Amino acid sequence: MLLGDILAQFNDDGVAAEMLLRLDDLGLVARLKEEADAQGRALGEFAASSVRHYAANASDEEWVTLMATLGRTGDPGVACMKRAFAFVLADNAHAEGKCNGSHAPVHG
C-alpha cells in the first residue's frame, strides 16, 4: 500500500491506531498521542499532518538520509512515517524550547 493511501485512511481512528502500531515503537506512538492531545487533535489527523509537514519542510540532508533508509528496509512506508514523526516531534520540541536544536535521530 502506498503511503498516500495510508494517510488518506488516517481519518478513521481504528485504521490510524493499527498503522501506528505497525511502527513497532510504542514510545514514539505515545509521544505522538501526547502531542496530538496537547493540540486538541485526533491522533490520525495529527499523524497525517505530520507526514505532510515533513514532506514540505525536511532538509535536503534529511531526504538523502530517508532515501538511504528506504533502501535498507522491508517496509518503506513505516520507515518514512517513523522519520516524519520524529522530525515533527523534534520541531515541536524545538519550537517549545525543549531540545538542543537538532532533530532526534531515528532508526528506520
ABEGO torsion letter per residue (X at the ends): XBAAAAAAAAABAAAAAAAAAAAGBAAAAAAAAAAAAAAGBBAAAAAAAAAAAAAAABBAAAAAAAAAAAAABABAAAAAAAAAAAAAAAAAAAAAGABAGBBBBBBX
